[in-house]
Amino acid sequence: MKFISIFTLAVILTGCNSISIKPGTMQPNTTVYTDRGGFTMRRSIKDELERRGYNVLVGTVQNNKTSADNSEEFSRVPKNARYFIKVSERSEKFRPIWCIFNGVWWWNFNISVADQKTGTELMTWRGRGCADSSMRLLRRTLNQLETSQAK
């Protein structure tokens, strides 16, 4: 009985997500800026936003002229970018047993969506979980952010 209780608690705690959003605040078909590269969550967000009709840009690369290390690069956020999406993530982990029916990859990430026009943060998400369930939650969250825009 003790083993079942511990196992149940472990299962509940492993897919922890903390999301704060402002529903109905994101306009579809606008320009979004996000950083280049990244692991799977950053790429998946870019793909999902493009699928929804957003214009996803990664900015133009500029070398850091003030640094002694010329290999440092910075991106300039395009002036027409309405939203800024910041994704911090760890390398995904292959978890075939834990995520067997849910994408086999384990993600751990932080996401922030900010409105460049108003300076308001529209969403913060600290999450971890299997790939497929994280993508389902991303789609539901984006649906809520876009709700009530077509009035």
C-alpha positions in Angstrom: 0.0 0.0 0.0 2.8 2.4 0.9 4.5 1.7 -2.5 1.2 2.5 -4.4 0.9 5.8 -2.5 4.5 6.8 -3.2 4.1 5.8 -6.9 0.9 7.8 -7.3 2.4 10.9 -5.7 5.5 10.5 -8.0 3.2 10.3 -11.1 1.2 13.3 -10.1 4.3 15.5 -9.4 6.3 14.6 -12.5 4.1 16.4 -15.0 4.0 19.7 -13.0 3.1 22.8 -15.0 2.5 26.3 -13.7 0.8 28.6 -16.3 -0.4 32.2 -15.9 -2.2 33.7 -18.9 -4.3 36.7 -19.8 -7.0 35.2 -22.0 -8.2 36.8 -25.2 -5.1 39.1 -25.4 -3.2 37.7 -28.4 -4.2 38.6 -32.0 -3.8 35.9 -34.6 -2.1 36.7 -38.0 0.4 39.1 -36.4 4.2 39.0 -36.2 6.0 37.1 -33.5 9.7 37.3 -32.6 11.5 34.4 -30.9 15.2 33.5 -30.6 17.0 31.2 -33.0 17.6 27.5 -32.5 16.7 25.9 -29.3 15.7 22.4 -28.3 12.4 20.8 -29.1 9.9 23.1 -27.3 11.2 26.3 -29.0 11.0 24.7 -32.4 7.6 23.3 -31.6 6.3 26.7 -30.6 7.6 28.2 -33.8 5.9 25.5 -35.9 2.6 25.8 -34.0 2.5 29.6 -34.4 3.2 29.3 -38.1 0.5 26.7 -38.4 -1.9 29.2 -36.8 -1.0 31.9 -39.3 1.5 34.0 -37.3 4.5 35.4 -39.0 7.4 34.0 -36.9 10.7 35.9 -37.2 14.0 35.4 -35.5 15.5 38.8 -36.3 18.7 39.8 -38.0 22.0 38.8 -36.6 24.5 41.4 -35.5 28.0 40.9 -34.2 28.9 42.4 -30.9 31.3 45.2 -31.9 32.1 46.2 -28.3 33.3 42.7 -27.2 36.8 41.4 -27.6 35.1 38.1 -28.6 33.8 38.7 -32.1 32.0 35.4 -32.1 29.2 36.8 -29.9 26.1 37.4 -31.9 22.9 39.3 -31.0 19.6 39.4 -32.9 17.7 42.6 -33.5 14.0 42.3 -32.8 12.1 43.4 -35.9 10.1 46.7 -35.4 6.9 45.1 -36.6 7.0 42.2 -34.1 3.9 42.5 -31.9 4.8 39.6 -29.6 8.1 38.5 -28.1 8.4 34.8 -27.1 11.2 33.7 -24.8 11.8 30.0 -24.3 14.4 28.7 -21.9 14.7 24.9 -21.9 16.9 22.0 -21.0 17.9 19.3 -23.5 15.1 16.8 -23.9 15.5 13.4 -22.4 14.6 10.1 -24.0 12.1 8.4 -21.6 10.6 5.5 -23.5 9.1 3.8 -20.5 7.8 6.9 -18.7 6.4 8.6 -21.8 5.7 5.4 -23.8 2.2 6.6 -25.0 3.0 10.3 -24.9 5.9 11.0 -27.3 8.8 9.2 -25.5 10.6 12.6 -25.0 10.7 14.5 -21.6 10.8 18.3 -21.8 11.7 20.8 -19.2 11.1 24.5 -20.1 10.1 28.1 -19.2 8.1 30.2 -21.7 7.2 33.9 -21.6 5.0 35.7 -24.1 5.0 39.5 -24.0 3.2 42.1 -26.0 5.7 44.5 -27.5 3.0 47.2 -28.1 1.8 47.4 -24.5 4.8 45.9 -22.6 2.4 43.4 -20.9 3.4 39.8 -20.2 0.6 37.7 -21.6 1.7 34.3 -20.5 4.3 32.6 -18.3 4.7 28.9 -18.2 7.1 26.8 -16.2 6.6 23.3 -17.4 7.9 19.8 -17.7 6.4 16.7 -19.1 6.2 14.3 -22.0 6.3 15.8 -25.5 2.7 15.0 -26.7 1.0 16.2 -23.5 3.1 19.4 -23.5 2.1 20.1 -27.0 -1.6 19.5 -26.2 -1.3 21.9 -23.3 0.4 24.5 -25.6 -2.4 24.3 -28.1 -5.1 24.7 -25.4 -3.2 27.6 -23.9 -2.8 29.4 -27.3 -6.5 28.8 -27.8 -7.3 30.6 -24.6 -4.8 33.5 -25.4 -6.6 34.0 -28.8 -10.2 33.6 -27.5 -12.6 36.5 -28.1 -10.4 38.1 -30.7 -12.9 37.6 -33.5 -15.6 40.0 -32.3 
